Amino acid sequence: MVKCPECESVIDVEEEDLDEGDPLSCDECGADLRVVGTGPLELASADELDDDEEDADFDDDDDEEEEAEDEDWK
């Protein structure tokens, strides 16, 4: 038994059939979810995860630019 992180309703899924990264949706609120952990089963909003990944990609770009500037300085 796992609960939707958005509306707290119970989502009826076969937990052993899910792997990390699998998409789900909540029948009650319609939220797009993603499996972020399997032991125990943990779900997160796919929208929030996408935002976090974009932020991480943005941060990585900054690090690469800083490294390039450091190399140019030497």
C-alpha positions as CSV (number, residue, x, y, z in Angstrom):
1,M,0.0,0.0,0.0
2,V,1.4,3.4,-1.0
3,K,-0.1,6.8,-0.7
4,C,-0.1,9.6,-3.3
5,P,2.3,12.3,-2.2
6,E,0.0,15.0,-3.5
7,C,-3.4,14.0,-2.1
8,E,-2.6,11.2,0.4
9,S,-5.1,8.8,-1.2
10,V,-4.1,5.1,-1.4
11,I,-2.8,4.0,-4.8
12,D,-3.6,0.3,-5.6
13,V,-0.5,-1.1,-7.3
14,E,1.5,-4.3,-7.3
15,E,4.5,-3.0,-5.5
16,E,6.8,-5.9,-6.5
17,D,6.1,-5.1,-10.2
18,L,7.5,-1.5,-9.9
19,D,11.1,-0.4,-10.4
20,E,12.7,2.9,-9.6
21,G,11.8,5.5,-12.3
22,D,8.5,3.9,-13.3
23,P,5.7,6.4,-13.9
24,L,2.3,6.2,-12.2
25,S,-0.7,8.4,-11.9
26,C,-3.1,8.9,-9.0
27,D,-6.6,7.9,-9.8
28,E,-8.0,10.4,-7.3
29,C,-6.1,13.6,-8.1
30,G,-4.6,12.8,-11.5
31,A,-1.0,13.6,-10.3
32,D,1.8,12.3,-12.5
33,L,4.1,10.4,-10.1
34,R,7.3,8.5,-10.4
35,V,8.8,5.7,-8.3
36,V,11.8,7.1,-6.4
37,G,12.4,4.1,-4.2
38,T,11.4,0.5,-4.0
39,G,12.3,-0.7,-0.5
40,P,9.9,0.6,0.8
41,L,8.0,1.9,-2.2
42,E,8.3,5.7,-2.4
43,L,6.6,8.0,-4.9
44,A,7.3,11.6,-5.8
45,S,5.6,14.1,-8.1
46,A,7.0,13.7,-11.6
47,D,6.7,17.5,-12.1
48,E,8.9,18.2,-9.0
49,L,11.4,15.6,-10.1
50,D,11.6,17.2,-13.6
51,D,12.2,20.6,-12.0
52,D,14.9,19.2,-9.8
53,E,16.6,17.5,-12.8
54,E,16.5,20.8,-14.7
55,D,18.0,22.6,-11.8
56,A,20.7,20.0,-11.5
57,D,21.5,20.3,-15.3
58,F,21.7,24.0,-14.9
59,D,24.1,23.7,-12.0
60,D,26.2,21.3,-13.9
61,D,26.4,23.8,-16.8
62,D,27.7,26.4,-14.4
63,D,30.4,24.1,-13.0
64,E,31.6,23.3,-16.6
65,E,31.7,27.1,-17.4
66,E,33.7,27.8,-14.2
67,E,36.2,24.9,-15.0
68,A,36.6,26.3,-18.6
69,E,37.3,29.8,-17.2
70,D,39.8,28.3,-14.8
71,E,41.6,26.5,-17.6
72,D,41.7,29.8,-19.7
73,W,43.2,31.6,-16.7
74,K,46.1,29.2,-16.5
